[in-house]
Amino acid sequence: MVHFVKPCYPLLFVFFLSLLQSILTTLPESRREGEALVKWKNSLAPSSFLDSWSLTDLDNLCNWTGITCNSAGSVSEINLCEKQLDGMLSEFGFTSFPDLNYLTLADNFFSGPIPSAIENLTQLQYLDLSMNSLNGPIPFQVSHIQSLLILNLSHNALQSPNWSHCSPMPVLRILDLSFNNLVSKFPEFISNSHSLTHLNLSDNKFTGDLVREFTNLQNLETLYLQDNSFEGPFPPDIVQLSKLKRLALLGNKFSGSIPNDIRLLCVLEYLYLGNNSFEGPLPPNIFTLSKLKLLVLWGNKFSGSISNDIGLLSELETLVLDSNYFEGPLPPNIFKLSKLKVFSLVYNNFSGSVSNDIGLLSELEYLRIGCNSFEGPLPTNIFKLSKLSKLDLSNNSNFFEGSILIGLGLLTNLSYLDLDSNNLSGYIPSEIGNLKLLVFLDLSSNQLTGSLSKIFSNLTNLIYLHVYDNSLSGNIQSDLWKNSVSLRFVDLANNYLSGNIPKEYNDHPTLEYINLSWNHFTGELPTTICNVTSLSVLVLSKNGLSGPLPNCFGNLADRLLSINLANNQFRGTIPTTFSSSCQLTYLNMDDNEFEGMLPQSLAKCKHLKILDIGNNKIGGIFPSWLYVLGELEVLVLRSNKLYGTISGRSIEDPFPKLRIVDLSNNQFTGQLPIQYFKNMKSTDNLYRYRNSTGPLSFSYEAAVSLTVKGTEYEVAKNLHIYTAIDLSCNKFQGEIPKVTGELRWLALLNLSHNSLTGPIPSLLKNMKELQSLDLSSNQLTGAIPPQLTALTFLEVFNLSGNHLSGEIPQKGQFSTFNNDSYLGNSALCGSPLTKKCANTASPPQEVGNGDEDDAGDEWTWEAIVMGYGCGLICGLSSAYIVLKLGKPWWHGDYTKKASPWTNIRTIHIGLPSVQPSPEDRPKMSSVVLIFVSKGESLMPIQPGFLTERNVSSSHNAHRRTPAYILCDVIDDR
């Protein structure tokens, strides 16, 4: 008999009901998450990376780009790192993801603030919003996510919140707030987040000292605080962090010495202390950190010698001691650091020879020991360092000497070689051509001789070639660097190179900088130079180049930023082909034989800052179209054939940025055009072309010549701080305009050799920065204003060859000037001239100008007259008694003459006054009555009988001495 099992329908019903309930509760949750994601997507800029996010595919949510779900089908991870997404977080549904534990939006283009609603992600353990453009304060609510293990908000533009509202985060392991705009002291909530192992606050603006901030952070393994404004001594609590492996304090304001207790950091591997103000010798215990792999101490004030115990750092791979005050020889054991890869000692005072044991550093890749006082020949074993990629032995004050050894050719991995500023001599060895990887080669400022051989044609990766300031000679061969297709910078200046400029520049599409100045090149400028589309700087000054410029020269300015053709023999007219695309900022054509008119097409060079066309044969009237060059700061047109008046009436604000103008040695006439140069002031902008593309950087400083006391000086490095006007050797007429005194920033003013008349304006005293003033060889009249003694920076002063009169002031800088400053003024007197001034007891001095230092030291004339009046009356009364009673007993027989009062007709009286000019001084007749003798009685003379005469004044460097009013009192008989 067959038995059938009866199905248990009630149990199946319960099972399916439970399954249905599970489905019904799961589907709405995932749908809600998907809809929130699509809503946020729609607020962002369109992106193909999110094409899978669609309301029509909600059932496939867990397969969307960047989405991971947990076993229940709920979103647990959102990973959109590096998806080039652009938008804001304001539409992100932070309340829609209850199970989210991983969120990274790093390395995108998100902007705006972080919403405070982020605290609703209560299960979040990993949050990375780094490498975006988020701004605004960090919401303190993020600290309420107590489950967070990793928080990375670095590389944004976030600002500091009120840190006191932030809660400690007890399980947080990694906190990275670097590269933001956080301005505050060390946040307290961090000090109470006990589980931290990695803390990075670098590249912000944190301030204050660090005394007890790390006491509770005993689990820290990495502490990065670099590039802030922390100050004070080395943080004492740090030495208690026994698990610390990486410590970076560089780029702050820490000071003092390094504590010897640094030995307690026994597992420390990386120590960055550079760019602070630490000082003193290195503590001996620093060399007991046996696990140390990196020691960076550059840019401090460490001093003393390096202990031989440095050899104990057997794991050391990087040692950077640059820019300190270390001295003495290198310790022998430093060459036992067999794992050393980076060794840099530049800008110290190390001395002695470099041991041949340097060859033992077989792992060395980067060696910089330049800018010290090493001496002797290059150590030959340096060429055994086969892994070396960068070698810098430049700028040793006692010089490495001898020839460049052929062993350099063995360093086939070398990409950077700098032997600049030593005492190397002889030829450039051909073995350098073996350095196929060489990118940077600097052999400048040595005594190298011979020609530029073809070795450079083998250097196919060469970018930077710098061999200026040697004694190299011969021609530049056309294929010298034919294969150096990446060449960008060529500096061969200050040698004895000759011949024509090579025509093959068009073979180098990357060439940016050419400097062939201070050589003996001849011939014309090749037209192929115009084909180098990448060229930015062309310097050919101080050669013997001749002929006209190629017609394409103006088009060349569409690309070039700087052109210097000064001190050659170029002739003809300046090309007129400058276009509106002109990029020039610096054009120097000084000291050539250019003629004709200055091309008006130069007005299209709107970026031009420096224009020097001096010492040529340029003619015509002043090119008034120059006024449209609003960026022009330096204008030199001296020693040409320009003529006529200079007018700028049609321009409201001509030359708004001009600081240096030299129009000397022309034929200009009319009034001085000072008012057109009224905006003069120095600037912080350096006149320098700089390129820092890639791993290399180089620059070129513009220069012009300024004339001081008849001598030309080339100014380059400090050109930006000069302000000067030179209008000398023209035919300007009329008086010096008073507006000249408004040029408060002017350092040099030369108006000599013109036909200027009238007095020297006293308002020139306002030119407080003036260092050189030359008004010589004019027709100026009147006295030298004593107010000019207020020009305390004046070093050069020339008033010779005028018609000035009166006494030379003596105060301040005027006491330093010699006869040459005043010669040819027949009516001048006083020191330093031998001619003395008549009717004065002492030279005229500058009277008070109301400075605060003189407050309380002035006497009013009323008070002085009262004192002297009383004394006068007492004196005359005594004389009356003597005349009335006869001579006193003590008079004796000393004299047989009659009393001097017997027939008196005139009394000379001196009363003091502090007023500098006669018209301001009190009239004698209004302040005192004078008694004179008439027989045996005295009677008052009426005020009408008083006459006044000459006045003189004196001034002491420390206090005012009253001037005297001399009066003749004449009897009415």
C-alpha positions, 0 to 999 in steps of 0.5 A, a space after each residue: 500500500 502506497 502512502 502519500 505525505 500530506 503537504 503542510 500548507 500552513 507552514 508554507 504559507 507562513 514561510 512565503 508570508 515572511 519572505 514577502 514581508 522581507 521583500 516588501 521592507 527591503 525594496 523601499 529602502 534600496 529604492 529610497 537610496 537609489 532615488 537619493 543618489 539620482 537626485 544628487 546626480 542631477 544637481 551635478 555637472 553632467 558626467 558619463 561616469 554616472 550614466 548607470 545611475 538611473 531611476 529606470 534601473 533601481 533594481 540594479 542599484 548595487 551594480 551602479 558605478 561606485 556603489 557597493 551594497 551589504 548583504 541586505 542590499 543596502 548601500 554600504 560604500 560610495 567610492 567616486 574617487 577621481 571621477 572628475 565630478 563637479 558640483 556641490 554636496 548640498 543635495 547629497 541625501 545624508 539621511 538616506 544612507 543608514 548603513 553607509 560606512 565608506 564614503 570617498 569623493 576624493 580628487 574631484 571638483 566639488 565645491 561649496 561647504 560641507 553640509 552639517 547634515 553629514 552627522 546623520 551618517 552615523 555608521 560611517 567609518 571612512 570619510 575622504 573628501 580630499 583634493 577638491 575645492 570645498 570651502 567654508 568652516 569645517 562643520 563641527 557636526 562631523 566630530 559627532 560621527 563617533 564611529 569614524 576611523 579615518 577622516 581626510 579633508 585635506 587639499 581643500 579651502 576649508 576654514 576653522 570652525 569653533 573648535 570648542 564645539 568639536 567632540 573628541 573622537 575616541 576611535 579615530 585613527 587617521 586625521 588629515 586636515 592638511 592644505 586648507 586655510 585653517 587659522 587657529 591654535 592647536 584644536 583641543 579636541 584632537 588632543 583628546 582623540 586618544 586613538 590617533 595614529 596618524 595626524 596631519 595638519 600641515 600647510 595651514 596657518 595654525 599658530 601658538 606654541 605646543 607644550 601639552 598638546 600631545 600628552 594623551 596621544 601616545 599611539 601617534 606614529 606619524 605627526 606632520 605639522 609642517 608649513 604652519 606658524 607654530 612657534 616656541 621651543 621644540 615641543 617637549 611632549 613629543 619626546 614622550 611619543 615612544 611609537 612615533 616613526 615620522 615627525 615633520 616640524 619643518 616650515 614653522 617658527 620653532 626656535 632654541 636647541 634640540 633636546 637631548 631627550 630626542 633619544 627617547 624616540 627610539 623607533 623614529 625613522 623620519 625627522 624633518 626639522 628644516 626651515 625653522 630657527 633651531 640653533 646650537 650644535 646638534 645634540 649628541 643623542 640624535 646620533 643614537 636614533 639607530 632606525 633613522 632613515 631621513 634627517 632633514 635640518 636645512 634652513 636653521 641656525 645649527 652650528 658647530 662641527 658634525 660629530 663622527 658619531 653620525 656613522 652610527 646612523 647606519 640606516 640613514 638614506 637621506 641627509 640634508 644639512 643645507 643652509 646652516 652654520 656648520 663648519 669644519 671638515 666632514 667627519 670620516 665616519 660620514 662616508 660609512 653611511 653605506 645606505 645613503 642615497 641623498 647627501 646635501 650640505 650646500 650653504 654651510 662653512 664646511 672646509 678642507 678637502 673632500 675625502 676619496 672615501 666618498 666613493 664608498 657611498 655606493 648607493 648615492 643618487 643625489 650629491 650636493 656639497 656646493 657653496 662651502 669652503 672645500 678646496 683642493 682637486 675633485 676627489 677621483 673616487 666620486 666617479 665610482 658613484 655609478 648610481 649618481 643622478 645629481 651632482 652639485 659641487 658649485 660655489 666653493 669659496 676656496 674653489 675646487 681646482 684643476 681640470 674637469 676630470 675625464 672620469 665624469 664620463 663614467 657617471 652615465 646615470 647623471 642627469 644634473 651636473 653643476 660645477 659652477 663657480 669653482 677654479 676649474 681650468 683646461 678644456 671641457 672633456 669630450 667624455 661629458 658627451 657620454 652622459 646621455 641622460 644629462 638634462 642640466 649642465 652648468 660649467 659657468 664661472 670657471 677658467 675653462 678654455 678652448 672651443 665648444 666641441 661637438 660633445 653637446 651634440 650627443 646630449 640628446 636630453 639636454 635642456 639647460 646649458 650654462 657655460 657663461 663667464 669662462 674663456 671659451 673661444 672660437 666659433 659656434 658650430 652649426 650642428 653644436 646642439 643639433 640633436 638636443 631637441 629638448 634644449 630650452 636654455 642656452 647661456 654662453 655669455 661672457 666668453 671670447 666666442 666669435 664669428 656669426 650667430 648660427 642660423 640653425 636655431 629653427 631646428 630647436 622648437 623648444 628653445 626659450 632662452 638664448 644669451 650670447 652677450 659679452 662675446 665677439 660675435 659679428 655679422 648680421 642677425 640671421 632671419 632664422 631667429 624668427 622661426 623659433 616660435 618658442 623663444 621668450 628671451 633673446 640677449 645679444 648685447 655687447 658684441 660686434 653685431 651689425 647691419 639692419 635688423 631683419 624685417 621679421 623682427 617686429 613679428 618676433 616680438 609677438 612671442 618674445 618677452 625680453 630682447 636685449 641688443 644693446 652695445 652692438 653696431 646695428 644700423 638702419 631703422 627699427 622695423 615697424 612691424 610690431 603688431 597688436 599681439 606683441 608680448 614684449 615687456 623688455 626692449 633694450 636697443 641702447 648704444 647702436 646706430 639706429 636712425 629715423 623715427 621711433 616706430 609708432 607700432 611700438 604703441 601696440 606693445 601694451 605689456 612693455 615695461 622697459 624701453 631703452 633706445 638710448 645712444 642711437 641716432 633716433 630723430 624727430 619730436 618726442 613720441 607722444 604716443 608713448 603715453 598709451 603704454 600704461 605699463 611702462 615703468 622705465 623709459 630711456 631715450 638719452 643721447 639721440 637727436 630728438 627735439 622740440 617741446 614735450 607735451 602731454 596735455 591731451 592725456 589725462 594721466 600719462 605714464 601712470 607707472 613710470 619710475 625711471 625716465 632718461 631723456 638727457 643729451 637731446 635737443 628738447 626745448 620749452 618748459 620742464 615736463 615734470 608734471 607728466 612724470 608725477 606718479 613716480 614710486 618704487 615697486 616690489 616687482 622684479 624685472 625678471 623673466 622666470 621659467 619654472 616649468 618642470 624640475 628646472 627653473 631659470 631667470 633673466 634680469 633686465 638691466 638699464 644704465 643710469 648716469 650719476 655724476 657723469 658716470 654710467 652704472 648698469 642697474 639690474 638686481 635692484 632696478 625695481 627700487 630705483 626712481 629717477 628723472 634725467 633731463 640733463 643736456 637739453 635746452 629746457 628753459 624757465 623755472 623749476 616747477 614747484 610740482 617737482 617737490 611732489 615727487 616724494 619717491 624720487 631717488 635721482 634728479 638731474 636737470 643739469 646743462 639746460 637754461 633753467 632760471 629763477 630760484 631753487 624751489 624750497 619744496 624740493 625738501 619734500 623729496 625725502 628719498 632723494 639721493 642724487 640732485 644735479 642742477 649744475 650748469 643752468 642760470 639759477 639765481 637766489 639763495 640755496 634754500 636751507 630747507 634742503 638740509 632735510 634731505 637726509 639721504 642726499 649723497 650727490 649734490 651739484 649746483 655748480 655753474 649757476 648764479 646762486 648767492 648767499 651763504 651755503 647751509 651747513 646742516 645734515 648732508 650739506 656738511 659732506 659736500 665739497 667745493 665741486 658742488 658749488 663752483 662757478 657761483 661767484 656770489 656764494 660764500 661759506 664752507 666748503 668754499 674759501 670765500 667767507 660771508 661778510 657781516 656774520 659771526 657764523 654761517 646761516 643755519 636752517 631755522 626750525 621747521 616745526 618738527 616735533 623734536 623742537 617742541 618745547 624748545 622755542 622761545 617767543 620773541 615777546 618773552 626774550 624781549 622782556 628779559 633783554 629789556 629788563 637787563 637794558 634798563 638795569 644797565 642804563 640805570 647803573 650808567 646813570 648812577 655812575 654819571 650822577 655820583 662820579 666814578 667808583 673807588 675801584 675805577 682808580 686811575 685805570 683810565 684818564 679818559 672821559 666817561 663814554 656816556 659823555 657825548 653819546 649820540 648812538 647806542 647799538 642794541 641787540 635783541 634776540 628773535 627766533 623769526 627767520 626773516 626780517 619782516 616777521 621780526 618785532 620792531 624795536 620801536 614797539 617793544 622798548 624805550 631807550 634812554 640816552 644821556 643829554 647832559 646830566 639827565 636822561 630823557 626818552 627817545 620817541 619811537 620815531 627816532 629808531 632805525 633798524 638794520 641788518 639781521 643775521 640768524 644762527 642755528 645750533 644742531 641741538 637747540 635754537 639760538 635767537 637771531 639778533 635785531 641790530 638797531 641804531 638809536 640816533 639822537 635827534 640832534 
